[in-house]
Amino acid sequence: MNTTNYEAKDLKVLKGLDAVIKRPGMYIGSTDSNGLHHLIWEIVDNAIDEALAGFANNIKVILKKDGSVIVEDNGRGVPISKHESGKTGVELVFTELHAGGKFGEGAYKTSGGLHGVGSSVVNALSSKMEVTIYRDKKEYFTAFQQEKITQKTSIIGPTLKQGTKVQFWPNYDIFKKAKFSSDTVKEKLREASFLISNLKINYINENTNENIVFQTNEGIKEYINFVGEGRKFISTVFFASGLAKNGIEIEISLAYTENYNETIYSFVNNVKTRDGGTHETAFKSALTKTINEWYSKNNNSKTKINFDGLDVREGIIAVVSLKVPENILEFVGQTKDKLGTPEARESVEDFFSEKFTFFLNENKSEADKILEKIKRTYEGRMAARNARNEARKVKNKLDNKKILSNKLTPAQTKNASIKELFLVEGDSAGGSAKMGRDRVTQAILPLRGVVMNTDKAKLIDILANEELATIINTIGAGIGEDFDVKNSQYGKIIIMTDADVDGAHIQMLLLTFFWRYMKKLIEAGMVYIAMPPLYKVTIKNSNNKHFYAWDEEGLREITSQYNNYEIQRYKGLGEMNADQLWETTMNPKTRSIIKVNIDHQGLTERNITTFMSDDSEARKAWINNNIDFSSIDEFEINKK
């Protein structure tokens, strides 16, 4: 059918919203801040689908001061004609689960899976929602409250605008203390702008006075430069796009850098496939095959070399983005994290092999630089293989006991899922932690030296580093390509450092190591940062009544209630005795720990490069752009 005709008859209905209200986690994952942001994503994804289909080129997202969110696009507008159910298209989409143009072969050729579920779910989890449609030179308005229609679709007046405007007020009885993060919203929108060239996305935050426009002319090619900022490129950015016979649209961009790590992002219909799939596998296979064939034909040496995938992907930054028609779109499992479409594999392999071979042939100097790096990687492969063999030995318990006997204070339980490993800065704090811990479930590993910067380190050098080798052996799940999160000896890895600059530096070094060589730990939600208090407030003449404060705001709240008190500023973990450390930082019932989450891998890669490289000017620029110095030491100035 003609997909430009988007009407109510194109909508399919499956069931109502009761299940969403009763079990919101089944539809948005959780009711914490991640679930709250999911409400925005659902509405934004619908607007992006309009852009993906070629009907919109402008999206506006506004975070209002009253806690509501506005998402507006200049697409065709949600249908306002009557459906066979008796409701208008707008009423149907926002009150019936699985009612949308993505569930048949109607209004969309490609979309991000099942986004049609989103509008009604957002309505169900909002206290109020208002939808304005600009269509056929008329402005239509529909209102909802507690997921029910309070104002049926009606004409407000004439208009020259076209599109859909959705404003919703999240139900904070459901989301409790969850809050929107401006950084999280910005990075989602930035990513979308990279995936659809020339799409203009205007982000406005009335709470922070931000007004930002995300728009790219070269799409994922610019994404490569964004992720690679701060790295030394050894090749120009390759880019190719095309249409396969089966209707799959393909875009691939890549560049080689001097770094040792590979960075590959894959997308399907603008949805990030975190676990890869047929398209990413095909890209990796085709890259290895193409490099080997090109080298074999152009190598003047008599020595034959067969590079493997690790050789050719070291230092690469790549983005693989597909637009797959709905009729052949398949994901593996219940989520959209892994593409299963078989047709994607052959399409990507044939397309990329042809385009990248042409690039190498036409850019001989570029090809020589790339192959020189790959050869250096190959020449070190035997050393790396030996290093990986050493890494596998961490699973040998006898070796572990020998290596760790003088460092690790183990937990008594054999149940890995309830065990916690505390990586503690310094012997002094480590001693207090050993005495104050829960001996059954908590293990203590003091860090006695400077942790290695692993961002540019080779695996063999990492294994030679005493501190990191000890951590690897303690966790017991391998490293790098051999890492298996299922074999982790601990359910939680908790980084516990002083609340100062040096402590923050150690945290960053450890997180870089986990990100580069044990990423699945972070993705599984097993890495945490301990939050020791900054202050102890003792109330005088009160039989040692005391409180702890983790920040200046908490300190103000405590001191405002008393007139006679004494403040102790903790300069390090070593200043706490065992009981204090247990009470504030280690007791699961009273402590404060932060789970390490990665919302945007591209930004994470970029920031790690900024923080861990030798480019001090880049770090200075980041600090100036992201830190508000106006409030620093404000409490110290006004403190009693």
Buried (B, 14 or more C-beta within 10 A) or exposed (E): EEBEEBBBBBBBBEEBBEBBBEEBEEBBEEBBBBBBBBBBBBBBBBBBBBBBBEBBBBBBBBBBEEEBBBBBBBBBBBBBBBBEBEBBBBBBBBBBBBBBBBBBEBBBBBBBBBBBBBBBBBBBBBBBBBBBBBBEEBBBBBBBBEBEBEEEBEEEEEBEBBBBBBBBBBBEEBBEEBEBBBEBBBBBBBBBBBBBBEBBBBBBBEEEEEEBEBBBEBBBBBBBBBBBBBBEBBBEBBBBBBEBEBBBBBBBBBBBBEBBBBBBBBBBBBBBBBBBBBBBBBBBBBBBBBBBEBBEEEEEEEEEBEBEBBBBBBBBBBBBBBBBBBEEBBBBEEEBBBBEBEBBBBBBBBBBBBBBBEBBEEBEEBBEBBBEBBBEBBEBBEEBEEBBEBBEBBBEEEEBEEBBEEBBBBBEBEEBEBBBBBBBBBEBBBBBBBBBBBBEBBBBBBBBEEBBBBBBBBBBBBBBBEBBBBBBBBBBBBBBEBBEBEBBBBBBBBBBBBBEEEBEBBBBBBBBBBBBBBBBBBBEEBBBBBBBBBBBBEBEEEEEEBBBBBBBEBBEEBBEEEEEBEBBEBEBBBBBEBEBBBBBBBEEEEBEBEEBEBBBBBBBBBBBBBBBBEBEEBBEEBEEEEEEEEEEEEBEEEEE
